[in-house]
Amino acid sequence: MIKWLIDRSIPSKAAIENRQDFEKILKQIPSRYTFNSPWFYGAIGFSSILIFAILISFL
């Protein structure tokens, strides 16, 4: 690891700019929409009903 850092050539400004295309990188990441997932609503719905039932039982 240390040898790689010592022997490494310094990248040019153009090389750095070419690697900083963050829009391209973000497009490659698969998008996940948590709010559109039925698992999200199932967990939220179940916990809401459970909390509601616990609150009613104590009142």
N, C-alpha and C positions, 0 to 999 in steps of 0.2 A: 504494500500500500504506500509506504513512504517513498519507495523508488519510483512508483508511478507519478507521484506528485512532484518529485524533483526533476524527472526526465520529461515531464509534460511540456509541450510547447504552448506558448501563450496564444490564445485565440485572437483573431483580428476583430476589429469592430464590426465588419460585415458578417463574420461568422456568428458573433453574438446577436446581432440584429435578426439574422435568419432564424435563430433558435428561439426568439422571443415572440413568435406568432401565437399568442395565447388564444385567439379566436379559433385557430385551426386545432389546437389541443383540446379546447372545450367541445368542439364539434365531434371529436373522436370518442368522447366519454358518453356511454349510453345514459340517456336521461331516465330518471325514475320520478314519477309523480306520486308522492306519498298520499296526497289527498284524494287521488283518483283510485287508489287501491282499495278493494273491499276489505282487506285486512285492517287498514287504518280505521275505517268506520266501524268495523266489527269490534276492535279493541276499545275504541272510544265509546261506542254504544253500550258495550257490556259493562265497562267500568262506570259509566253514567248511571245505568240501571242499578248496578250494585250499590253505588253510593246513595242513590235515591232510596233504595230499599232499607239501607242501614239507617239513614236519617229518619225515615218513617217509623221504624221499629223503636227508636229511642224517644220519639215524641209522643 
